[in-house]
Amino acid sequence: MHRITSVKSAGDVAVRLRFDNGKTYTVDLRELVLRSRGLKRLREAALFAHVALGEGGHSIAWPGDLDLGADTLWEVALIMALLAI
């Protein structure tokens, strides 16, 4: 199980994540936000900018009970890193 140690907004729908193993990734969440009805509100840049570390680093969260799990974000980060090669 992965944990996130820090998170910052990195654009309209991207976040800069640091994981507990020291790895840092910028993760573009555009496709996830566009495809997920539950995350639809994150299309608003003002709301997206309020991203915060979830409890214990197991997620990132936004106001209004919106969150994404650390393991999911780890997988997305790795896929994006592999595709960038």
C-alpha positions as CSV (number, residue, x, y, z in Angstrom):
1,M,0.0,0.0,0.0
2,H,1.4,3.4,-1.0
3,R,1.1,6.6,0.9
4,I,1.3,10.2,-0.2
5,T,3.5,12.6,1.8
6,S,2.6,15.8,-0.1
7,V,0.3,17.1,-2.8
8,K,0.1,20.3,-4.7
9,S,-2.1,21.5,-7.5
10,A,0.0,21.5,-10.8
11,G,-2.5,23.1,-13.2
12,D,-6.1,22.8,-14.1
13,V,-6.4,19.1,-13.5
14,A,-3.0,17.9,-12.5
15,V,-1.3,17.3,-9.2
16,R,2.3,17.0,-8.0
17,L,2.5,14.0,-5.6
18,R,5.3,12.8,-3.4
19,F,5.1,9.3,-2.2
20,D,6.5,7.7,1.0
21,N,9.3,6.0,-1.1
22,G,10.6,9.4,-2.1
23,K,9.3,9.3,-5.7
24,T,7.6,12.4,-7.0
25,Y,5.3,12.5,-10.0
26,T,3.1,15.1,-11.7
27,V,-0.1,13.3,-12.5
28,D,-2.5,14.6,-15.1
29,L,-6.0,13.7,-13.9
30,R,-7.8,15.1,-17.0
31,E,-9.1,11.8,-18.4
32,L,-10.2,10.5,-14.9
33,V,-12.0,13.8,-14.2
34,L,-13.7,13.9,-17.6
35,R,-14.8,10.3,-17.5
36,S,-16.0,10.0,-13.9
37,R,-19.4,11.4,-13.0
38,G,-18.4,11.3,-9.4
39,L,-15.5,13.7,-10.1
40,K,-17.3,16.0,-12.4
41,R,-17.1,18.9,-9.9
42,L,-13.3,18.8,-10.2
43,R,-13.5,20.3,-13.6
44,E,-13.9,23.6,-11.8
45,A,-10.3,25.0,-11.5
46,A,-11.1,26.9,-8.3
47,L,-12.3,23.7,-6.6
48,F,-9.5,21.5,-8.0
49,A,-6.9,24.0,-6.6
50,H,-8.1,23.1,-3.1
51,V,-6.5,19.7,-3.2
52,A,-5.2,18.4,0.1
53,L,-3.6,15.4,1.6
54,G,-6.1,12.9,2.9
55,E,-6.0,11.2,6.3
56,G,-2.8,9.3,6.8
57,G,-1.7,10.0,3.2
58,H,-3.9,7.3,1.9
59,S,-5.6,9.7,-0.5
60,I,-5.9,13.2,-1.8
61,A,-9.1,15.1,-1.1
62,W,-11.1,18.1,-2.0
63,P,-14.0,19.9,-0.3
64,G,-17.3,18.1,-0.7
65,D,-16.1,14.6,0.1
66,L,-14.2,14.1,-3.2
67,D,-11.1,12.0,-3.0
68,L,-8.8,9.7,-4.9
69,G,-6.9,6.8,-3.3
70,A,-3.1,6.7,-3.1
71,D,-2.8,3.3,-4.7
72,T,-4.9,4.4,-7.7
73,L,-2.8,7.5,-8.0
74,W,0.4,5.4,-7.8
75,E,-0.8,3.2,-10.7
76,V,-1.8,6.2,-12.8
77,A,1.6,7.9,-12.1
78,L,3.5,4.7,-13.2
79,I,1.5,4.3,-16.3
80,M,2.1,7.9,-17.3
81,A,5.8,7.5,-16.6
82,L,6.0,4.4,-18.7
83,L,4.2,6.1,-21.6
84,A,6.6,9.1,-21.4
85,I,9.5,6.8,-22.2
